[in-house]
């Protein structure tokens, strides 16, 4: 079964055609409006897998898409407004070009369906929680699922035997605490807004702040836009690109230096909280654009977690390329860099749903 994986971002699109062994036969990237032309330029697949950020409580495994599924996915769109509409648009476009090819939805929230109730439950009125399904869902699950399995392969052990903090750090960013091979805690919540400082998202803020802004005349839509698109590194340093923040910081720009301090303060606190959920730490895993390509982020977080036993080797860390063990000699916590391969996880989900 050749699977076409469709991974839409908020403003980008990545297509990969994988053979049964996971080899990439064809790959395209572009903007969402280029979907039809990109697909027509690739060999026809046997099945399609589309990444969806949010599956709610309805979908905890990959699911074959029919009319009912499509309708429910649209209803969930306001929970992930940067990504869900893009995935729905991609689904519409690709099924128009390939109408006879079965399509499967694969969900970032599914990996966190194992969260214990204590971790998933918000201390909100029961009537609200029951009526609106208010709970911690967690995201980046496709990335986490692959990183956990790949960590076990690299370390030559069953991943279920490891207590892992997995750091998916990119424009969107979150952490997951993984024990017995499953998610037991994570930093993103009901929506992808909670948790770490991100490229344009604020991460966790006092919920009184948006309420206060609305009370003082800022429209709810403007507050939402600010939290989603104008906060995070962009709000702190004027740019959402960590590479540019690094350049400014290297030039001793005070705003960029302060932005990095805020970023790392939250990252350190959340990583330590994830380790506390595990009762200790065996492996610290970095993935995502920043996690894979920014050695300074890895070095600083490992140093911040030295009290737990984390340490990276400077030269291994600086030279890391692809899947790499960057652990300092003698450190009891293994620190790994794992290339994000959501395409492999999507293809795996498609085969699971279709029995192929």
N, C-alpha and C positions, 0 to 999 in steps of 0.2 A: 504494500500500500504506500503510494507516494502522497505525502501530506503537504499541502500548502499552508504554512502558518502565517497568520495575519496579526501583526502586533502594532496597533495604532497608539500613538502618543497624542498629547493634546494638540500638537501642530505638525506631527510627523507620522510616517508610516514605514514599516519594515515588513517585507515579504520574503519568506524563505521556503523553498521547495526541498523537502528532505526525503531521502530514500528510507527503506525499512531499517537500515543500519545507522541512521542519523546523519549520513553524509549530506552536505548541502549541495544539491544539484544546480540550483539557481537561486539568485538573491537579488532583490531590488529594494531601493529605499527612495522615498520621495515625500511629497505632500499628499494629504488625503484626497484632494481633487484629482490627482493623477492615477487613482486606483485602477480605473478601467484600462488605461493604456499600459500600465505596468503589468497587469495580469495578462493581457493579450500578448505581451512580449515574452511570456514564460511558457514552458511546456505544461500541458493540462494535467492537473493532479487527479488522484482517485478520491481525495477527501480534503476538506478545508477545516482548519482550526482557527477560531477567532478568539483573541484574548479579550476578556471583559473584566474590568476592575471589580465590579460589584455583582455578587449573586444573591445578596441578602441571606435570609435563612432558607430560602427556597432551594438553592443550588449549592450543594456541598461536594459535588463531583461534576466532571464534564457531562454535558447533556447535548443530545442531538436537537438541533433547532427546528422547531415547527412553528405554526402560527401562534399557538398559546405561549410558547417560550419567548418568542419575539415580543409579544405584547407585554409580558411580565418584565422583560429586560428594559423596555421603554419606561415602565412605571418606576424602575429603580434609578433612572437617569439622574434625578436631582440629588442623589446621594453621592455621586461622583461627577460633578458637572464639567470637569476638565477632560475626562476620559470616556465616560460612558456614551455620550452622544457621538464621539468619534468612532467608537467601536460599532455602534448601530449604523452609522453612515457607511462604514467599511463593509459591514454585512450586507447592506442593501445593494451596494455597488458590485460586490463580488458575486453575489448570487444572481444578479442581473446578467453578468458576463458568463457565469458558469451555472446555469439554472438546473442542470441535472446532477450536479455534484453534491453529495451530502455535506452539510456544514455542522460543526460541533462548537459549542461555546465552552471555553475553559476559563476558570474564574480565579482571580487573585485572592478573593476572600475564602476560598474553599480550604486552603491549607490551615486556616485558623479555626475551622469548625471544631477542632479538638480543645479549644480554650476551656479551662474549667470555669464554672459559673462565677466563682469568686473573681476571676480575671475579666470575664466578659460583662459583668453586671455593673451598671452605673447606679449610684445611690440617688435615684430620681423617684418621683411618685410612681407607684405601681400602675396606676391608670395610664400614665404617659407611656411607660415601658411596654405595657401590653397592647395599647392601641396603635402605637407607632413603631413597634419593634426596636425601641431604643436600646442598643447594646454595643459592645465593642465587637466590630467585625474583623478589623485588621486587613492589611493589603500586602502587595508585593509577594503574594503566596507562590506564584509560579517560579519566581526567582529563588525564594527560600527552599522550595521543594527540591529544585535541582541542586542548589548549593549544599544542602544537607546530604544528599546522596553522593555527590562528588567528593565531599569532605571525607566520607567513609572510605571511598575508593583510594584517595590520596594517602590516607593514614593506614590503610590496610586493616580496617576494623569495621564492625557493625556500627553504623551511626547511632543506633539505639543505645549504644553503650556510652555515648558522649553527652556531656552537658555543654551545649553550644550557645554562644551569643552570635547571631548572624547579623551583620550590618549591611543592609542594602542602602548604599549612599549614592545618590545621584541628584538630579534636579528635584525629584521626589525622594524622600528618605525615610527609612524606618528601621527598627531593630526587632528581632524576634528571639525569644528564649525558647530553645528546643531541648526537650528531654525525652528519652525513649523514642527519639526520631520524630516527635510531633510537637506542634506549637503549644506552649503552655502560657505564654505571655507575649505581648507585642505593644509597640508604642503608638501606632495609628489606631483610631477608634471607630466611632460610628461613621465618620467620613475620613478621607485621607488628610484632613487638616490637623489632626492631633499629633503631638509628639515632638520630633526634632525640628530644629530650624532647617528649612529647605531652600530651594532656589528662589521661589516666589511665594511660598506658603509660610505663614507665621509659625506653625507648630502650636504647641500648647500655650494658650493665653488665659488669663483670668476671664471666665465667661461673663463677668460683669462689665468688661470693657466694651464688647459690641453692644450690650444692652444700654450702657451709658451713652455711647455714640448715637444710637438710634433715638434715645430719649432727648438728646441735645440736637436733633435735627438732621443727622446724617441718615439718608435713606437706607433701608435694609439691603437693597441691591448694591448700593455703593460700599457698604460694610463688607458684604460678601465678596465683591470684586477686590477690595483692598486686602482681605485676608487670603484670598486665593492667588492673586496675581501681582500684588504690589508689596508684599511683605517678605519675610525671610531675608536671604542675602541681598536681594534687590532693595528691600526697605532699609537695610542696615548700611550697605556699601554702595548702593546705586547700580549694582549689576547682579544678575542671578548666576553668572558664570564663575564658578570657583576658580578657574584658571586666571581670570581677570582679577579676581580678588587677591590671589597670590601675587600677581604682578604688582598691584598697587601696594600690597603689604611689603614686598621686597624693596619698594621705593620709599618705605617708611611713611606711607599714607596713614594718618591717625585713624581715619574712619574705617579703612580696611582692616587695620590691626584690631580695632575694637570689635568689628564684625566677626573676625575669626575667634576672638575670645568668647563672644556670645555663643557662636556655633559650637565651640568645643566645651563650653560649660554645660550646655544642654546635652551634648553627645555623651560626655563623661557621666553625668548624673543618670541619664537613661540607661546607659550600658551597665552601670553598677546596679541599677534597679533590676535589669533583666537577669544579671548574675545572681542577685538575691532571690529572685523567683526560682532559680535553679538550685539554690543552696550550695553554689560553688561553680567553678568554671574549668572545663577541660580544653575547649577550643574557641578561639576568637576568629571569626570568618568575615572577610571583607569582599563585597561584590558591588555591582553597579558602577556607573561611570566614574564617580569620585572614589569609591572604594577600591576600584581596580587600578586607577591611574594617578592617584595622589599619594605618594609615599609619606608626605608630611602629615596627612590626616592619620594614617596608620601608625606612624611613629608616635605621634602625640597621644592618641587614644591608648596605645599599649603602655606608654609611660604613665598615663593617668590610672591605668588598671594594674600597675606593678604590684600593688598590695594584694592582688588576687593571683599573682604569678605570671602575668603577661610580660613579654619582652620580645622585641624584634631585633634581628641582626641588621645593622645599618646597611651593609653592602648588599645583602640579599634583598632587603626591602627596597632600596633604590633601584636595583636591577630587575625587580619583579616584572615578568611579562607572561601573561596567560596564567594558568593554574600553578601556583607556587607556594611552597612552604617558606615563610620568612622568619621562622622562630629563631630567637637567639639560642646559642648552645647552652644547654642546661636549664632552660626555662621550663617550668612544669606545665604551662599552658601553651598549646600549639596555636600559632597564628598563621592563617592561610589567606591567600588571595585567590578567589575563584572567578573566572570569567562568567558573566551572566549569560545563560543560555536558555532563555524563556522559550525559544523556538523548539528546543528538544523536549521541554516539558509539555508544551502545547501538543506536539506530535504524539507524545506518549499518551496524553489525555484523549486525543482523537481515537487512537487505536483501542483504548480502553472502552470508550463509548460505543464504538462500532464493532468491537470484538475482532479487530484485525491485527 
